[in-house]
Amino acid sequence: MSNRDHWGSRFGFILAATGSAVGLGNIWKFPYITGTYGGGLFVLVYLVCIALVGVPVLIAEVIIGRAAQQSPVDAFEKLAHEGGNSRSWGSIGWLGVVAGFVILSFYSVVAGWAMHYTFLAGVNTFAGMDANSIAELFGSVFANGPLNIFWHTVVMGVTVSIVVGGVSGGIETAVRFLMPALLVLMAGLFIDGMLQPGFSEAVSFVFAPRGESMNAEGFLEALGHGFFTLSLGMGAMLTYGSYLQHDDDVPGACFAIAIMDTFVALAACMIIFPVIFTFGLDVSKGPGLVFVTIPVALRQLTGGPFLNFVFFALLFFAALSSAISLLEVVTSSAIDRLGWTRKKATLWVGVAIYLVGIPSALTGSTDVFGASFEAIFGKSFFDSFDWLSSSVLLPLGGFFVAIYTGWVMPEDRRRAEFARGSKLGNQYPIWLFFIRWVSPVAILIVFLFTVEILPRSWLHGS
């Protein structure tokens, strides 16, 4: 597409792609699963999985996008046709588009929680609240349907207003502010963590390879999170790759993205765990670690209200950068498939995602989408969408990206796309081995255990 928008620079692409990868998974989920599985050994396994499973698929997604210069469905159809293969490979692209739509519909609700907590910290709501009161606060927020719809509306409005501005004028401009701001906030909180008595214990916990709480399920969690943290399988990296110039260095950019994403995840641990150890709190608190434990801990420090505000602003910025990429996947597809203008596509897609997200916002406040929905389908509406995307759509999307790139794309095209513009072209055989044999097998294992085709009892040796 000769009139396709492009990034203003390769650095702009790296910032945007890193922003897509750096989300709630880095700052919310990674610390709590690290705490759950005992720290250092889990982190080591996670780093290996990022390198051996995540990065090869990341390179594959970006290569497909750059080669086709189109959104996910059209990209697979175009490359398959040019390679003499069936256009039905376009269904892989549909997995990414549907995943982006579904994830953003409930992700914006979670981003709304981060935005609400930023507001609460800003007005010093946590002052004088004990641990039980703060724990009850999150429950009340989850159960407050009108409040969740309000913040869901705000988050979607902000996201749409950025994406409607286009690639270089909207998304790239936004991430050039969001990512430096996120890193500055992290640096301030990291310095504060270094000053806490529990810092040395936190360093030992995160980086010493002890495995008291590590088990087979922890290995599976590290493998799964190492894949999902890079925004793989949802079409985001493919779409962002389609805005690259044909001579941009894909492998080098992907390594930079993975390094920055991993750095943020580890930095989040070194922000959270020093405070946890300083006050003798539970590192394995699970999902409540951020929304319950952190407010309790930070309010006890000097400058606690400000630190809480900074932390939740950081959480919201990370969520917003990911939300932008999710909306862009669906918007770009509407532009390419339907011939819509960017403004029309962004507005209609944004409204559709917003409406589908309302049941997720109401899950805690009404039995229709909560208890009653769970009684029929086994999960609440919110949890069902979370499970559908993370357990089905993303792993299937990533698996077939690896299969197509490793086995179906013609050898000469695959080799040329890997090497074009890159100083790492001689590493092609290594990448090909991992994209053919390691990544798809690892993703398939995660998928089979997650959907319980293989029983999780096998992980416990029973």
C-alpha positions as CSV (number, residue, x, y, z in Angstrom):
1,M,0.0,0.0,0.0
2,S,1.8,3.1,-1.3
3,N,-0.2,5.5,0.9
4,R,0.3,3.5,4.1
5,D,1.3,5.6,7.1
6,H,4.7,4.9,8.6
7,W,6.6,5.6,11.8
8,G,8.5,8.8,11.9
9,S,11.6,6.8,12.9
10,R,12.8,3.3,13.9
11,F,13.1,4.6,17.5
12,G,9.4,5.6,17.3
13,F,8.5,2.0,16.4
14,I,10.6,0.6,19.3
15,L,9.0,3.0,21.8
16,A,5.5,2.1,20.5
17,A,6.1,-1.6,20.5
18,T,7.7,-1.5,23.9
19,G,4.7,0.5,25.1
20,S,2.4,-2.3,23.7
21,A,4.5,-4.9,25.5
22,V,4.8,-2.9,28.8
23,G,1.4,-3.1,30.4
24,L,-0.3,-4.3,33.5
25,G,1.4,-7.7,32.9
26,N,4.8,-6.2,33.8
27,I,3.8,-4.0,36.7
28,W,0.8,-5.9,38.1
29,K,1.1,-9.6,37.2
30,F,4.8,-10.3,37.0
31,P,5.6,-9.2,40.5
32,Y,2.8,-11.2,42.0
33,I,3.6,-14.4,40.1
34,T,7.2,-13.9,41.0
35,G,6.2,-13.7,44.6
36,T,3.9,-16.7,44.3
37,Y,6.6,-18.9,42.9
38,G,9.4,-17.9,45.2
39,G,11.5,-15.3,43.3
40,G,14.9,-16.0,41.8
41,L,14.5,-19.4,40.1
42,F,11.1,-18.3,38.6
43,V,12.8,-15.1,37.3
44,L,15.6,-17.2,35.7
45,V,13.2,-19.5,34.0
46,Y,11.2,-16.5,32.8
47,L,14.2,-14.9,31.2
48,V,15.1,-18.1,29.4
49,C,11.6,-18.3,28.1
50,I,11.6,-14.7,26.8
51,A,14.9,-15.4,24.9
52,L,14.0,-18.8,23.5
53,V,10.2,-18.6,22.9
54,G,9.1,-14.9,23.0
55,V,11.8,-13.2,20.9
56,P,11.6,-15.6,17.9
57,V,7.8,-15.2,17.6
58,L,8.2,-11.4,18.1
59,I,10.6,-11.3,15.1
60,A,8.2,-13.4,13.1
61,E,5.2,-11.2,13.7
62,V,7.1,-8.0,12.9
63,I,8.6,-9.6,9.7
64,I,5.2,-10.5,8.5
65,G,3.8,-7.0,9.1
66,R,6.8,-5.3,7.5
67,A,6.8,-7.6,4.5
68,A,3.1,-7.2,3.7
69,Q,2.7,-3.6,4.8
70,Q,-0.9,-4.4,5.8
71,S,-3.0,-5.3,8.9
72,P,-3.2,-8.9,10.2
73,V,-5.8,-10.5,8.0
74,D,-4.7,-8.9,4.8
75,A,-1.0,-9.5,5.6
76,F,-1.4,-13.2,5.9
77,E,-3.7,-13.4,2.8
78,K,-1.2,-11.3,0.7
79,L,1.9,-13.3,1.7
80,A,0.1,-16.6,1.4
81,H,-1.1,-15.7,-2.1
82,E,2.4,-14.5,-3.1
83,G,3.9,-17.7,-1.8
84,G,1.4,-19.9,-3.7
85,N,-0.5,-20.9,-0.5
86,S,-4.1,-20.8,0.4
87,R,-5.6,-17.4,1.4
88,S,-7.2,-19.3,4.3
89,W,-4.1,-18.4,6.2
90,G,-5.8,-15.1,6.7
91,S,-7.7,-16.8,9.5
92,I,-4.6,-16.4,11.6
93,G,-5.0,-12.7,11.3
94,W,-8.6,-12.9,12.4
95,L,-7.4,-14.6,15.6
96,G,-5.3,-11.5,16.3
97,V,-8.1,-9.0,15.4
98,V,-10.7,-10.8,17.6
99,A,-8.2,-11.1,20.4
100,G,-7.4,-7.3,20.3
101,F,-11.1,-6.5,20.3
102,V,-11.9,-8.9,23.2
103,I,-8.9,-7.9,25.4
104,L,-9.4,-4.2,25.1
105,S,-13.1,-4.5,26.0
106,F,-12.2,-5.7,29.6
107,Y,-8.6,-4.3,29.7
108,S,-10.0,-0.8,29.7
109,V,-12.0,-1.7,32.8
110,V,-8.8,-2.7,34.6
111,A,-7.0,0.4,33.3
112,G,-10.0,2.3,34.8
113,W,-9.2,0.8,38.2
114,A,-5.6,2.1,37.9
115,M,-7.0,5.5,36.9
116,H,-9.4,5.5,39.8
117,Y,-6.7,4.6,42.3
118,T,-4.5,7.4,40.8
119,F,-7.4,9.8,41.7
120,L,-7.8,8.2,45.2
121,A,-4.1,8.6,45.8
122,G,-4.1,12.2,44.5
123,V,-6.8,13.2,47.1
124,N,-5.0,11.2,49.8
125,T,-7.9,8.7,50.4
126,F,-5.5,6.0,51.7
127,A,-4.5,8.2,54.7
128,G,-5.8,6.8,57.9
129,M,-7.1,3.6,56.3
130,D,-6.0,0.3,57.8
131,A,-5.2,-2.8,55.8
132,N,-8.7,-4.2,56.1
133,S,-10.2,-1.0,55.0
134,I,-8.0,-0.8,51.9
135,A,-8.8,-4.5,51.1
136,E,-12.5,-3.7,51.4
137,L,-12.0,-0.6,49.2
138,F,-11.0,-2.7,46.2
139,G,-14.0,-5.0,46.6
140,S,-16.3,-1.9,46.7
141,V,-14.7,-0.5,43.5
142,F,-15.2,-3.9,41.7
143,A,-18.8,-3.9,42.8
144,N,-19.5,-0.3,41.8
145,G,-21.0,-0.6,38.3
146,P,-21.6,3.1,37.6
147,L,-18.0,3.9,38.7
148,N,-16.5,1.2,36.5
149,I,-18.5,2.4,33.5
150,F,-17.4,6.0,34.1
151,W,-13.7,5.1,34.1
152,H,-14.2,2.6,31.3
153,T,-15.6,5.5,29.3
154,V,-12.7,7.8,30.2
155,V,-10.1,5.2,29.3
156,M,-11.7,4.4,25.9
157,G,-12.1,8.1,25.2
158,V,-8.5,8.8,25.8
159,T,-7.4,5.8,23.8
160,V,-9.6,6.7,20.8
161,S,-8.4,10.3,20.9
162,I,-4.8,9.1,20.5
163,V,-5.4,6.4,17.8
164,V,-7.5,8.7,15.7
165,G,-4.5,10.9,15.2
166,G,-2.8,8.3,13.1
167,V,0.5,6.4,13.4
168,S,3.1,9.2,13.5
169,G,0.8,12.0,14.6
170,G,-1.1,10.1,17.2
171,I,0.4,6.9,18.4
172,E,4.1,7.8,18.1
173,T,3.5,11.3,19.6
174,A,1.7,9.7,22.6
175,V,4.3,7.1,23.3
176,R,7.1,9.6,23.0
177,F,5.6,11.1,26.1
178,L,4.2,8.0,27.8
179,M,7.3,5.8,27.7
180,P,9.8,8.5,29.0
181,A,7.2,9.5,31.7
182,L,6.8,5.8,32.7
183,L,10.6,5.4,33.0
184,V,11.0,8.6,35.0
185,L,8.2,7.5,37.4
186,M,9.8,4.1,37.7
187,A,13.2,5.6,38.4
188,G,11.8,7.7,41.2
189,L,10.1,4.8,42.8
190,F,13.2,2.6,42.3
191,I,15.4,5.1,44.1
192,D,12.9,5.2,46.9
193,G,13.0,1.4,47.1
194,M,16.8,1.4,47.3
195,L,16.5,3.5,50.5
196,Q,14.2,1.0,52.2
197,P,15.6,-1.5,54.8
198,G,14.1,-4.3,52.8
199,F,16.0,-3.6,49.6
200,S,18.8,-6.1,50.0
201,E,16.3,-8.8,50.9
202,A,14.4,-7.9,47.8
203,V,17.5,-8.2,45.6
204,S,18.2,-11.6,47.1
205,F,14.6,-12.7,46.6
206,V,14.4,-11.6,42.9
207,F,17.9,-12.6,41.7
208,A,19.1,-15.4,43.8
209,P,18.0,-18.7,42.1
210,R,16.3,-20.2,45.1
211,G,13.4,-22.6,44.3
212,E,11.6,-23.4,47.5
213,S,8.2,-22.4,46.0
214,M,9.0,-23.3,42.4
215,N,7.2,-26.2,40.8
216,A,6.1,-27.6,37.5
217,E,3.1,-25.2,37.4
218,G,5.6,-22.3,38.0
219,F,7.6,-23.4,35.0
220,L,4.3,-23.3,33.0
221,E,3.5,-19.9,34.3
222,A,6.9,-18.5,33.4
223,L,6.6,-20.0,29.9
224,G,3.2,-18.5,29.4
225,H,4.0,-15.1,30.8
226,G,7.3,-15.0,28.8
227,F,5.2,-15.3,25.7
228,F,2.2,-13.1,26.5
229,T,4.2,-10.2,28.0
230,L,5.5,-9.3,24.6
231,S,2.0,-8.7,23.2
232,L,2.3,-11.7,20.9
233,G,-0.6,-13.5,19.2
234,M,-2.9,-10.5,19.3
235,G,-1.8,-8.8,16.0
236,A,-0.3,-5.8,17.8
237,M,3.3,-6.4,16.8
238,L,2.3,-7.4,13.3
239,T,0.3,-4.2,12.9
240,Y,3.1,-2.0,14.3
241,G,5.6,-3.9,12.0
242,S,3.4,-3.0,9.0
243,Y,4.3,0.7,9.6
244,L,8.0,0.1,9.3
245,Q,10.0,1.0,6.2
246,H,11.2,-2.0,4.1
247,D,14.9,-1.6,5.1
248,D,14.3,-1.2,8.9
249,D,16.2,-3.7,11.1
250,V,13.6,-6.1,12.5
251,P,15.8,-8.5,14.6
252,G,17.7,-5.6,16.2
253,A,14.5,-3.7,17.1
254,C,12.9,-6.8,18.5
255,F,15.8,-7.5,20.8
256,A,15.7,-3.9,22.0
257,I,11.9,-4.3,22.7
258,A,12.4,-7.5,24.6
259,I,15.2,-6.0,26.7
260,M,13.2,-2.9,27.6
261,D,10.1,-5.0,28.4
262,T,12.1,-7.3,30.6
263,F,13.9,-4.4,32.3
264,V,10.5,-2.8,33.2
265,A,9.2,-6.1,34.7
266,L,12.3,-6.6,36.8
267,A,12.3,-2.9,37.9
268,A,8.7,-3.3,38.9
269,C,9.8,-6.1,41.3
270,M,12.5,-3.9,42.7
271,I,9.9,-1.2,43.3
272,I,7.4,-3.4,45.0
273,F,9.4,-6.0,47.0
274,P,11.6,-3.6,49.0
275,V,8.5,-2.1,50.4
276,I,6.9,-5.5,51.0
277,F,9.9,-6.8,52.9
278,T,10.4,-3.6,54.8
279,F,7.0,-3.9,56.4
280,G,7.0,-7.7,56.6
281,L,4.1,-8.2,54.3
282,D,3.2,-11.3,52.2
283,V,5.1,-11.5,48.9
284,S,2.7,-14.2,47.6
285,K,-0.4,-12.1,48.0
286,G,-1.5,-12.8,44.4
287,P,-3.5,-10.3,42.3
288,G,-4.2,-8.2,45.4
289,L,-0.5,-7.3,45.7
290,V,-0.9,-4.1,43.7
291,F,-4.4,-2.9,44.6
292,V,-4.3,-3.9,48.3
293,T,-0.8,-4.5,49.6
294,I,1.0,-1.6,47.9
295,P,-1.4,1.1,49.2
296,V,-1.0,-0.3,52.7
297,A,2.8,-0.3,52.5
298,L,3.4,3.0,50.7
299,R,1.1,5.1,53.0
300,Q,3.5,4.2,55.9
301,L,6.5,5.8,54.2
302,T,7.5,9.4,54.3
303,G,5.7,11.0,51.4
304,G,3.4,8.1,51.2
305,P,0.5,9.9,49.5
306,F,2.8,11.2,46.7
307,L,4.4,7.8,46.3
308,N,1.0,6.1,46.0
309,F,0.0,8.7,43.4
310,V,3.2,8.1,41.4
311,F,2.8,4.3,41.5
312,F,-0.8,4.3,40.2
313,A,0.0,6.9,37.6
314,L,2.8,4.6,36.5
315,L,0.3,1.7,36.4
316,F,-2.2,3.7,34.3
317,F,0.5,4.9,31.8
318,A,1.5,1.3,31.3
319,A,-2.1,0.2,30.7
320,L,-2.8,3.1,28.3
321,S,0.2,2.3,26.1
322,S,-1.0,-1.3,25.7
323,A,-4.6,-0.1,25.1
324,I,-3.4,2.0,22.2
325,S,-1.9,-0.9,20.5
326,L,-5.0,-3.1,21.0
327,L,-7.3,-0.5,19.4
328,E,-4.8,0.1,16.6
329,V,-5.0,-3.6,15.6
330,V,-8.7,-3.5,15.0
331,T,-8.7,0.0,13.6
332,S,-6.0,-0.8,11.1
333,S,-8.0,-3.9,10.0
334,A,-11.1,-1.9,9.5
335,I,-9.2,0.7,7.4
336,D,-7.6,-2.1,5.2
337,R,-10.6,-4.4,4.9
338,L,-13.5,-1.8,4.6
339,G,-11.7,1.1,3.1
340,W,-12.8,3.4,5.9
341,T,-10.9,6.6,6.8
342,R,-8.9,6.4,10.0
343,K,-11.3,8.7,11.8
344,K,-14.4,6.6,10.9
345,A,-12.6,3.3,11.7
346,T,-11.3,4.5,15.0
347,L,-14.6,5.9,16.2
348,W,-16.8,3.0,15.1
349,V,-14.4,0.4,16.4
350,G,-13.9,2.3,19.6
351,V,-17.7,2.5,20.2
352,A,-18.1,-1.2,19.5
353,I,-15.4,-2.2,21.9
354,Y,-16.8,0.2,24.5
355,L,-20.3,-1.3,24.3
356,V,-18.9,-4.9,24.5
357,G,-16.9,-3.8,27.6
358,I,-19.9,-2.7,29.6
359,P,-20.8,-6.2,30.8
360,S,-17.2,-6.5,32.1
361,A,-17.6,-3.2,33.9
362,L,-20.8,-4.5,35.5
363,T,-19.6,-8.0,36.4
364,G,-19.1,-7.1,40.1
365,S,-22.3,-5.2,40.5
366,T,-25.0,-7.4,38.9
367,D,-25.7,-11.1,38.9
368,V,-26.6,-11.0,35.2
369,F,-22.9,-10.7,34.3
370,G,-21.5,-12.0,37.6
371,A,-22.9,-14.9,39.7
372,S,-25.7,-15.8,37.3
373,F,-23.4,-15.8,34.3
374,E,-20.9,-17.9,36.2
375,A,-23.6,-20.4,37.2
376,I,-24.3,-21.0,33.5
377,F,-20.9,-20.7,31.9
378,G,-18.6,-21.5,34.8
379,K,-17.0,-18.0,34.9
380,S,-18.2,-14.4,35.2
381,F,-18.4,-12.4,32.0
382,F,-15.2,-10.6,32.9
383,D,-13.3,-13.8,33.6
384,S,-14.8,-15.5,30.5
385,F,-13.4,-12.8,28.2
386,D,-10.1,-13.0,30.1
387,W,-9.9,-16.8,29.7
388,L,-11.0,-16.7,26.0
389,S,-8.3,-14.2,25.1
390,S,-5.4,-15.4,27.2
391,S,-6.0,-19.1,27.1
392,V,-7.4,-19.6,23.6
393,L,-7.0,-16.7,21.1
394,L,-3.4,-15.6,22.0
395,P,-1.7,-19.0,22.2
396,L,-3.4,-20.2,19.0
397,G,-2.5,-17.0,17.2
398,G,1.1,-17.2,18.4
399,F,1.3,-20.9,17.5
400,F,0.1,-20.4,13.9
401,V,2.4,-17.3,13.5
402,A,5.3,-19.6,14.3
403,I,4.0,-22.4,12.0
404,Y,3.4,-20.1,9.1
405,T,6.7,-18.2,9.4
406,G,8.8,-21.3,10.1
407,W,7.2,-23.8,7.7
408,V,5.0,-22.2,5.1
409,M,6.7,-18.9,4.1
410,P,9.0,-19.6,1.2
411,E,12.6,-20.0,2.3
412,D,14.1,-17.2,0.1
413,R,11.4,-14.7,1.2
414,R,11.8,-15.7,4.9
415,R,15.6,-15.4,4.8
416,A,15.5,-12.1,2.9
417,E,13.0,-10.5,5.3
418,F,15.0,-11.6,8.3
419,A,18.3,-10.2,7.0
420,R,17.0,-7.0,5.3
421,G,18.5,-3.9,7.0
422,S,19.9,-6.0,9.8
423,K,23.5,-6.7,11.0
424,L,22.1,-10.0,12.5
425,G,21.4,-11.6,9.2
426,N,24.0,-14.4,9.9
427,Q,21.9,-15.4,12.9
428,Y,19.1,-16.6,10.6
429,P,19.8,-20.4,11.1
430,I,19.5,-20.0,14.9
431,W,16.2,-18.0,14.6
432,L,14.8,-20.5,12.1
433,F,15.6,-23.4,14.5
434,F,13.7,-21.7,17.4
435,I,10.7,-20.5,15.3
436,R,10.3,-24.0,13.8
437,W,11.0,-26.3,16.8
438,V,11.1,-24.5,20.1
439,S,8.5,-21.7,20.1
440,P,5.6,-23.6,18.6
441,V,6.2,-26.7,20.9
442,A,6.4,-24.5,24.0
443,I,3.3,-22.5,23.1
444,L,1.4,-25.7,22.3
445,I,2.3,-27.1,25.7
446,V,1.0,-24.0,27.5
447,F,-2.2,-24.1,25.5
448,L,-2.9,-27.8,26.2
449,F,-2.4,-27.4,29.9
450,T,-4.3,-24.1,30.1
451,V,-7.4,-25.4,28.4
452,E,-7.0,-28.6,30.4
453,I,-6.7,-30.9,27.4
454,L,-3.7,-32.1,29.3
455,P,-4.8,-32.2,33.0
456,R,-3.0,-29.9,35.4
457,S,-2.8,-32.8,37.9
458,W,0.2,-34.0,35.7
459,L,2.1,-30.9,36.8
460,H,1.9,-32.1,40.4
461,G,2.8,-35.6,39.6
462,S,-0.6,-37.1,40.3
